Structures are given as C-alpha cells and as structure tokens.
C-alpha cells in the first residue's frame, strides 16, 4: 500500500515537512483550496511553492478549485507526480486533464462521496489516478464514511472492465482503524492521523500493514 501524507492539519508546517522528509511516505499530498469550490482557502502558490526547501518528496496535488487551469500550470513546475481535479467542476474536464498530461504530469480525477462511479467512465482513457473522497472535501479531521468501502469495490470492478491502469486513491478520515475499509485501493491519503502522532514513521507503518 502506498501512503500520501497530507499536511492540511499541520500546526508547524516547516518542521512537519522536514520530519516527513525523513520518513518513507511515498508522496506529500497537497490540498489546494480556493474558498469557492470548497469553503476553506489554503495558502497562495507563492508560499506553497517553497515546499521544495523542506522536502524532496514527490507531490500529490489535489485541486479543490473552481478554475483549475492556472493552478495546473503553477503546480506542474514543482516536483509533482500527480495533479488531480474534481469531476464535479463546471469546466471542460477533458480539456483540463489533457493540459495536465501536456505538462508531463500524471493526471487524476477526484469524486465527492455522493458522486457515482459511473460518471468517471468518459474520462478513464486519460486517468492515471482516481481519488475517492471518503469525507466531504474541504476540511481535515473528518470521520471516514464507511460506505466508501463499497464504492472502492465498485470502482475496482469498473477499472478492470475498461482495462484501465489508473491507481485508486482514497482520502478522508484514514487511520489504522479505517484502513480496513480500503483494501481495494492503491494509495491511502492520510493527514491528521500521521501529523498528530509523535512518530510520523510509526503512523505510516501502521497504514502499510
């Protein structure tokens, strides 16, 4: 199981990033929010781009923004593995996925808890990653929605049916207790559970078990 660590709930960002850099977390998960698509707003890019000073880990960028184009172009300049946009956006999804690809970055599509799996089908040929939200996007520390287990199982079957190699990621309320609902995914995104622990590596290890 791969682990992508979110720093959304961090109270000491620089030190936490330095500590995460000493772990074997596979990615640093960056939650980017504009205060429009979701109510919360994160730091602007001019501050976020300084992350490279504190970690050499590859970035897993989750855009929760209404107009992703400028964010895609900005975050593609960093040490980025994935850029993920939301299916629920009122924009040309395919055009934005192609833009991510044109930047040489792996592209992902995220879905909220109430979005049906079948809505992903038109975009499967473009996707390297599908991010299933197991909480409502926008805030850290929420409780895992247990019905996500069925959604992940359904998605795994769908990907096999369409011969898609996209990885399945799940984000929201992930810890050592809720991971048992996520056996059909490839990547666990966890923030509060890891960041709130004294030993980041120990927390990550429990997610991999």
C-alpha positions as CSV (number, residue, x, y, z in Angstrom):
1,X,0.0,0.0,0.0
2,X,1.3,3.4,-0.9
3,X,0.9,6.3,1.5
4,X,0.4,10.0,0.6
5,X,0.7,12.3,3.6
6,X,-1.3,15.5,3.8
7,X,-0.1,18.5,5.8
8,X,-3.5,20.2,5.9
9,X,-3.9,19.8,9.6
10,X,-0.3,20.8,10.4
11,X,0.3,23.4,13.1
12,X,4.0,23.6,12.4
13,X,4.4,23.3,8.7
14,X,8.1,23.7,8.2
15,X,9.1,21.3,10.9
16,X,6.4,18.7,9.9
17,X,7.6,18.8,6.3
18,X,11.2,18.2,7.5
19,X,10.1,15.3,9.6
20,X,8.1,13.8,6.8
21,X,11.1,14.1,4.5
22,X,12.9,11.7,6.9
23,X,10.1,9.1,6.5
24,X,9.3,6.7,3.7
25,X,6.0,8.3,2.8
26,X,5.5,7.9,-0.9
27,X,4.1,11.3,-1.6
28,X,3.3,14.6,0.1
29,X,-0.4,15.3,-0.5
30,X,-1.1,19.0,-1.2
31,X,-4.7,20.1,-0.7
32,X,-5.2,23.3,-2.7
33,X,-8.4,25.2,-2.0
34,X,-9.7,28.5,-3.4
35,X,-12.5,29.2,-0.9
36,X,-15.0,28.8,-3.8
37,X,-15.3,25.1,-4.7
38,X,-15.0,24.4,-1.0
39,X,-15.3,26.9,1.8
40,X,-11.8,26.6,3.1
41,X,-8.9,28.5,1.5
42,X,-5.2,27.5,1.6
43,X,-2.0,29.4,1.2
44,X,-1.4,31.0,-2.3
45,X,1.1,29.4,-4.7
46,X,3.8,31.9,-4.0
47,X,4.0,30.4,-0.5
48,X,3.2,26.8,-1.4
49,X,6.0,26.6,-3.9
50,X,8.5,27.0,-1.1
51,X,7.8,23.4,-0.1
52,X,10.8,22.3,-2.0
53,X,13.0,23.9,0.6
54,X,11.8,21.4,3.2
55,X,11.1,18.1,1.4
56,X,12.4,16.3,-1.7
57,X,9.3,14.0,-1.7
58,X,7.2,13.9,-4.9
59,X,4.0,15.9,-4.6
60,X,0.4,14.5,-5.0
61,X,-1.6,17.7,-5.7
62,X,-5.3,17.7,-5.1
63,X,-7.0,20.8,-6.6
64,X,-10.3,21.8,-4.9
65,X,-10.7,24.9,-7.0
66,X,-13.3,26.3,-9.5
67,X,-10.9,27.2,-12.3
68,X,-8.0,24.7,-12.3
69,X,-6.1,25.9,-15.3
70,X,-3.7,28.4,-13.6
71,X,-3.2,26.1,-10.7
72,X,-2.3,23.2,-13.1
73,X,0.3,25.4,-14.8
74,X,1.7,26.5,-11.5
75,X,1.9,23.2,-9.7
76,X,3.3,21.5,-12.8
77,X,6.5,23.5,-12.2
78,X,7.1,21.7,-8.8
79,X,8.3,18.2,-8.0
80,X,4.9,16.9,-8.8
81,X,3.8,13.3,-9.5
82,X,0.1,13.8,-9.8
83,X,-2.3,16.7,-10.3
84,X,-5.9,15.8,-9.5
85,X,-9.0,17.9,-10.3
86,X,-12.6,17.3,-9.4
87,X,-15.2,15.7,-11.6
88,X,-17.9,18.0,-10.2
89,X,-16.4,21.1,-11.7
90,X,-18.3,23.2,-14.1
91,X,-15.5,23.3,-16.6
92,X,-14.3,21.2,-19.6
93,X,-12.9,18.3,-17.6
94,X,-11.3,16.6,-20.6
95,X,-9.5,19.8,-21.7
96,X,-8.0,20.2,-18.2
97,X,-6.9,16.6,-18.0
98,X,-5.2,17.0,-21.3
99,X,-3.5,20.1,-20.0
100,X,-2.1,18.2,-17.1
101,X,-0.8,15.5,-19.5
102,X,0.7,18.2,-21.7
103,X,2.7,19.4,-18.7
104,X,4.2,16.0,-18.4
105,X,2.4,15.2,-15.1
106,X,0.2,12.2,-14.3
107,X,-3.4,13.2,-14.0
108,X,-6.1,12.3,-11.6
109,X,-9.8,12.9,-11.2
110,X,-11.5,13.2,-7.7
111,X,-15.0,12.4,-6.8
112,X,-17.1,13.5,-3.8
113,X,-18.9,11.0,-1.6
114,X,-22.2,11.5,-3.4
115,X,-20.8,11.2,-7.0
116,X,-21.5,8.0,-8.7
117,X,-18.6,5.8,-10.0
118,X,-20.2,5.5,-13.5
119,X,-19.6,9.2,-14.1
120,X,-15.9,8.5,-14.4
121,X,-16.3,6.4,-17.5
122,X,-15.9,9.0,-20.2
123,X,-12.5,10.1,-18.7
124,X,-10.9,6.7,-17.9
125,X,-8.6,6.8,-21.0
126,X,-6.9,10.0,-19.6
127,X,-6.5,8.9,-16.0
128,X,-3.5,7.8,-14.0
129,X,-5.3,8.2,-10.7
130,X,-8.8,8.3,-9.3
131,X,-9.2,9.9,-5.9
132,X,-12.3,8.7,-4.0
133,X,-13.2,11.2,-1.2
134,X,-14.3,9.3,2.0
135,X,-15.3,12.6,3.6
136,X,-16.8,15.9,2.2
137,X,-13.8,17.8,0.7
138,X,-12.6,20.9,2.3
139,X,-11.6,20.2,5.9
140,X,-9.2,17.8,7.7
141,X,-10.1,15.7,10.7
142,X,-13.5,14.4,9.5
143,X,-14.9,11.0,10.2
144,X,-14.5,8.3,7.5
145,X,-17.7,7.4,5.6
146,X,-17.9,3.6,5.8
147,X,-19.9,3.3,2.6
148,X,-16.7,4.2,0.8
149,X,-15.7,0.5,1.0
150,X,-18.5,-0.4,-1.4
151,X,-17.6,2.5,-3.7
152,X,-13.9,1.3,-3.9
153,X,-15.0,-2.2,-4.7
154,X,-17.3,-1.0,-7.4
155,X,-14.5,1.2,-8.9
156,X,-12.1,-1.7,-8.9
157,X,-14.5,-3.8,-11.0
158,X,-15.1,-0.8,-13.3
159,X,-11.4,-0.3,-14.0
160,X,-11.0,-4.0,-14.8
161,X,-13.9,-3.9,-17.1
162,X,-12.5,-0.9,-19.0
163,X,-8.9,-2.2,-18.8
164,X,-7.8,0.9,-17.0
165,X,-4.4,1.0,-15.2
166,X,-5.4,4.0,-13.1
167,X,-4.5,3.8,-9.4
168,X,-7.2,4.1,-6.8
169,X,-6.5,6.6,-4.0
170,X,-8.8,7.3,-1.0
171,X,-8.8,10.5,1.1
172,X,-10.5,11.4,4.3
173,X,-10.5,10.1,7.8
174,X,-7.8,7.5,7.0
175,X,-6.2,5.9,10.1
176,X,-5.2,2.5,11.5
177,X,-8.9,1.6,12.1
178,X,-10.5,2.8,8.8
179,X,-7.8,1.4,6.5
180,X,-9.6,-2.0,6.7
181,X,-12.3,-0.5,4.5
182,X,-9.8,0.5,1.9
183,X,-8.3,-2.8,0.7
184,X,-9.4,-2.2,-2.9
185,X,-7.3,0.9,-3.2
186,X,-3.6,1.5,-4.1
187,X,-2.9,4.8,-2.2
188,X,-4.0,5.9,1.3
189,X,-4.1,9.6,1.8
190,X,-3.7,10.4,5.5
191,X,-3.2,13.7,7.2
192,X,-4.4,14.2,10.8
193,X,-3.6,10.6,11.8
194,X,0.1,10.9,10.8
195,X,0.7,14.6,11.6
196,X,-0.9,14.4,15.1
197,X,1.4,11.5,16.0
198,X,4.8,11.9,17.7
199,X,6.4,9.4,15.4
200,X,5.4,10.0,11.8
201,X,7.1,6.9,10.5
202,X,5.4,4.7,13.1
203,X,2.0,6.1,11.9
204,X,2.9,5.5,8.3
205,X,4.0,1.9,9.0
206,X,0.6,1.1,10.6
207,X,-1.1,2.2,7.4
208,X,1.1,-0.1,5.3
209,X,0.5,-3.2,7.4
